[in-house]
Structures are given as structure tokens and as C-alpha cells.
Amino acid sequence: MDRALVGRTPGGRTTGGRTPGGRTTAGSAFVGVRGGVGSLPRALADLLRARGVTIRTGTIARELRRGDDGRWVVLVGPTIAVEEIVADSVVLALPTAPTARLLRPHARDAAEALAGVETASMAIVTLAVDAAALGELPGSGFLVPPVEGWTIKASTFSSTKWGWLEAAGRGTAYLRASIGRAGEAAVLQRPDAELVEVAVAEIGRAIGRPLPPILDRHVQRWGGALPQYAVGHADRIDVVRASVARLPGVEVAGATYEGVGIPAVVRTGRAAAAATLDHLTQAAR
Ligand SMILES: Cc1cc2nc3c(=O)[nH]c(=O)nc-3n(C[C@H](O)[C@H](O)[C@H](O)COP(=O)(O)OP(=O)(O)OC[C@H]3O[C@@H](n4cnc5c(N)ncnc54)[C@H](O)[C@@H]3O)c2cc1C
């Protein structure tokens, strides 16, 4: 784990951070995974495969059917080559829309409650610049309140925030900007090059000087990635849970239910795994 810079209190006091030599001080605001949080699912997949688990990625679950023997049949793959997977238990750890689609024939209440959950899309623009030319940055990034009318809604000074990234960059620094607020999908219809341009301009504006030449850039779009917790969300999720509870061997997990942050998502995954184990244990008796 990597404790990293930074966090400034509203009064400008640093709450923790990295010394000029790159060491972190006690009380850092952020904790991450060295190599990035994306290394976590990869490590988990390696561990599971080593224990004989088959993992199939890039495979769309199209339909969920109930077999005559009470087991579940998941229809997967492209429409021209649909394959049936028979399962004693199924965990739907999917975004809201496909979960609703798969549940609809079996749990109409759940499907309808899920259909009422709106989602927001985002794009993350990552920029690479020469670290020496960039110089010191104040803090680890910033948030832009909607009233400012800017296009970017936040920026992370990634190499300042994460010590492992600063080291891996070997003189190249990385910054990110996120674009796309709930209900403002139009901005994401702009081409990648325009998103990069506006990110460069607005980060420069925020730090009070233009960014040095951009050595490389990447735009990652996350369509419908963030469920919106509108008023009444908890009631809606109660309906989903009650409806799914009537389907033996089916569980749901993910960002739609108890919070969008990774810790909350992991909690739903653990709960689904425990319920699945219970179901399988009882079925084996
Ligand atoms: C840009 C961005 C930045 C974020 N930053 C943070 C952060 O700093 N800290 C934090 O705590 N949280 C953060 N979050 C939130 C958090 O990452 C997500 O809420 C969480 O990862 C969602 O996990 P999930 O398992 O519910 O969904 P996902 O990780 O989206 O997994 C759902 C999976 O289902 C697959 N799928 C979809 N349809 C089907 C289908 N029909 N059949 C089979 N598979 C299907 C998808 O391909 C995907 O792999 C961020 C989110 C975004 C978008």
C-alpha cells in the first residue's frame, strides 16, 4: 500500500504529504495500491485461476433462465453463437441496466426499481508532461464546483498524489482531469482531442500557469458508470433486495446498491459471496 500526499485544509494547512525527497509524512490523506487499483482485480484473477477457477472476460450475459431442475441457465456470448452455462448459483455484479434486463423475467419488481436508477457518464483525460518543466504543484489536485461553469469537474495531480507513480514516471509526470457531471451528457459528445484541449487549458488556469508541452495523452470514457443516488434510492434498493430474495441462488452486488465507492462495492461483493455459500451449502444437504 502506498500512503501518498496530500490534502490541504481550507486554511491552506497541509494535512500530510511527501517530503522533497519523496518520502511520505504521517497523516497522509490517501491510501492506494502500488501499481494502481487496477492491479487488484488482476491479482485476484491470478489467485483464483491458480486455484482452478475459470474466469471468462469479454463475455456478455444475455439472458437468465430457470432450468426445469431449478438451476439457473445463463445465456452468454454473441447472438450468432449463444452458449448456455448451467449454474447452481448466480451473482449479478453488473451495472444497473443489464442487471434489470436479466432479472426482468423472474423479478419484475426488482427490474422496475432498477430501471428507475439513473447513471452518469464520465471521461478521464490523462496527460503526461515533463516533470521538471511542470515544477511543484500545490496539493494533490482540485475539485471544480458546478457554479464555476468549467468543463472539467476535477483534476488529480497523479504523480504528486501517488509516490509509486512518481517513481515509475522517471521524470515524466502525470495529471488527470475528469469531465462529465450527472445530467450533462452533451459535453462528452465532444471528440477526444477537444476534451484534451479543454483539460490542458483549465488545469493551467487552476494552477496559474500553462502546462508544459503534452508528451502523451489518453482519454478513457466511462459510459453510464456512476449510478445516481436520488432521493428514495434506499427504498428502491429495498424493493430490489426483497424481490431478488425470492429467487433462490441469485444475488446482486455492485455500485448500484450501498454506495459507489470501492469499499462499499467490495462490501456488497462479500455479502453476495457469503449468501451464495449459504445457498450452496443448504442445497448440498
Ligand atoms: C472514472 C471513475 C473514477 C472513480 N474513482 C473512484 C475512486 O477514486 N474511489 C472509489 O472508491 N471509487 C471510485 N469510482 C467508483 C468505483 O470505481 C465504481 O463504483 C466501482 O468500481 C463499480 O464496481 P462494480 O463492480 O459495481 O461495477 P464495474 O466495475 O463497472 O463492473 C461491472 C462489470 O460488468 C460488466 N458487464 C456489463 N454488462 C455485462 C453483461 N451483460 N454481461 C457480462 N458482464 C457485463 C462490465 O464490463 C464490468 O466489467 C470511480 C468510478 C469511475 C467511473
The ligand as an SDF file (V2000), in Angstrom:
LIG
                    3D

 53 58  0  0  0  0  0  0  0  0999 V2000
  -13.8050    7.3900  -13.5670 C   0  0  0  0  0  0  0  0  0  0  0  0
  -14.1560    6.8060  -12.2330 C   0  0  0  0  0  0  0  0  0  0  0  0
  -13.3580    7.0700  -11.1400 C   0  0  0  0  0  0  0  0  0  0  0  0
  -13.6640    6.5230   -9.8930 C   0  0  0  0  0  0  0  0  0  0  0  0
  -12.8410    6.7800   -8.8370 N   0  0  0  0  0  0  0  0  0  0  0  0
  -13.0940    6.1940   -7.6500 C   0  0  0  0  0  0  0  0  0  0  0  0
  -12.2180    6.3790   -6.5470 C   0  0  0  0  0  0  0  0  0  0  0  0
  -11.2290    7.0970   -6.6480 O   0  0  0  0  0  0  0  0  0  0  0  0
  -12.5040    5.7520   -5.3750 N   0  0  0  0  0  0  0  0  0  0  0  0
  -13.6020    4.9540   -5.2330 C   0  0  0  0  0  0  0  0  0  0  0  0
  -13.8140    4.3880   -4.1550 O   0  0  0  0  0  0  0  0  0  0  0  0
  -14.4570    4.7580   -6.2670 N   0  0  0  0  0  0  0  0  0  0  0  0
  -14.2270    5.3530   -7.4610 C   0  0  0  0  0  0  0  0  0  0  0  0
  -15.0890    5.1600   -8.5050 N   0  0  0  0  0  0  0  0  0  0  0  0
  -16.2750    4.3310   -8.3010 C   0  0  0  0  0  0  0  0  0  0  0  0
  -15.9610    2.8460   -8.3630 C   0  0  0  0  0  0  0  0  0  0  0  0
  -14.7990    2.6310   -9.1350 O   0  0  0  0  0  0  0  0  0  0  0  0
  -17.1170    2.0840   -9.0260 C   0  0  0  0  0  0  0  0  0  0  0  0
  -18.3460    2.4560   -8.4280 O   0  0  0  0  0  0  0  0  0  0  0  0
  -16.9170    0.5840   -8.8680 C   0  0  0  0  0  0  0  0  0  0  0  0
  -15.6980    0.1720   -9.4460 O   0  0  0  0  0  0  0  0  0  0  0  0
  -18.0570   -0.1460   -9.5400 C   0  0  0  0  0  0  0  0  0  0  0  0
  -17.8500   -1.5270   -9.3910 O   0  0  0  0  0  0  0  0  0  0  0  0
  -18.9240   -2.5370   -9.9430 P   0  0  0  0  0  0  0  0  0  0  0  0
  -18.3650   -3.8950   -9.7180 O   0  0  0  0  0  0  0  0  0  0  0  0
  -20.2740   -2.2110   -9.4160 O   0  0  0  0  0  0  0  0  0  0  0  0
  -19.0360   -2.2070  -11.4910 O   0  0  0  0  0  0  0  0  0  0  0  0
  -17.9610   -2.3650  -12.6340 P   0  0  0  0  0  0  0  0  0  0  0  0
  -16.5780   -2.2950  -12.1030 O   0  0  0  0  0  0  0  0  0  0  0  0
  -18.4040   -1.4070  -13.6880 O   0  0  0  0  0  0  0  0  0  0  0  0
  -18.1710   -3.8650  -13.1140 O   0  0  0  0  0  0  0  0  0  0  0  0
  -19.2850   -4.2490  -13.8580 C   0  0  0  0  0  0  0  0  0  0  0  0
  -18.7900   -5.2410  -14.8980 C   0  0  0  0  0  0  0  0  0  0  0  0
  -19.9120   -5.8090  -15.5600 O   0  0  0  0  0  0  0  0  0  0  0  0
  -19.5500   -5.9850  -16.9200 C   0  0  0  0  0  0  0  0  0  0  0  0
  -20.8000   -6.1310  -17.6980 N   0  0  0  0  0  0  0  0  0  0  0  0
  -21.6910   -5.1840  -18.0580 C   0  0  0  0  0  0  0  0  0  0  0  0
  -22.7290   -5.7510  -18.7000 N   0  0  0  0  0  0  0  0  0  0  0  0
  -22.4880   -7.0840  -18.7470 C   0  0  0  0  0  0  0  0  0  0  0  0
  -23.2040   -8.2090  -19.2700 C   0  0  0  0  0  0  0  0  0  0  0  0
  -24.3990   -8.0970  -19.8640 N   0  0  0  0  0  0  0  0  0  0  0  0
  -22.6430   -9.4490  -19.1350 N   0  0  0  0  0  0  0  0  0  0  0  0
  -21.4460   -9.6060  -18.5120 C   0  0  0  0  0  0  0  0  0  0  0  0
  -20.7350   -8.5790  -17.9890 N   0  0  0  0  0  0  0  0  0  0  0  0
  -21.2550   -7.3370  -18.1100 C   0  0  0  0  0  0  0  0  0  0  0  0
  -18.7540   -4.7430  -17.2560 C   0  0  0  0  0  0  0  0  0  0  0  0
  -17.9750   -4.9700  -18.4010 O   0  0  0  0  0  0  0  0  0  0  0  0
  -17.9270   -4.6020  -15.9860 C   0  0  0  0  0  0  0  0  0  0  0  0
  -16.7360   -5.3350  -16.0820 O   0  0  0  0  0  0  0  0  0  0  0  0
  -14.8060    5.7000   -9.7580 C   0  0  0  0  0  0  0  0  0  0  0  0
  -15.6160    5.4340  -10.8680 C   0  0  0  0  0  0  0  0  0  0  0  0
  -15.2940    5.9790  -12.0990 C   0  0  0  0  0  0  0  0  0  0  0  0
  -16.1660    5.6750  -13.2990 C   0  0  0  0  0  0  0  0  0  0  0  0
  1  2  1  0
  2  3  1  0
  2 52  2  0
  3  4  2  0
  4  5  1  0
  4 50  1  0
  5  6  2  0
  6  7  1  0
  6 13  1  0
  7  8  2  0
  7  9  1  0
  9 10  1  0
 10 11  2  0
 10 12  1  0
 12 13  2  0
 13 14  1  0
 14 15  1  0
 14 50  1  0
 15 16  1  0
 16 17  1  0
 16 18  1  0
 18 19  1  0
 18 20  1  0
 20 21  1  0
 20 22  1  0
 22 23  1  0
 23 24  1  0
 24 25  2  0
 24 26  1  0
 24 27  1  0
 27 28  1  0
 28 29  2  0
 28 30  1  0
 28 31  1  0
 31 32  1  0
 32 33  1  0
 33 34  1  0
 33 48  1  0
 34 35  1  0
 35 36  1  0
 35 46  1  0
 36 37  1  0
 36 45  1  0
 37 38  2  0
 38 39  1  0
 39 40  1  0
 39 45  2  0
 40 41  1  0
 40 42  2  0
 42 43  1  0
 43 44  2  0
 44 45  1  0
 46 47  1  0
 46 48  1  0
 48 49  1  0
 50 51  2  0
 51 52  1  0
 52 53  1  0
M  END
$$$$
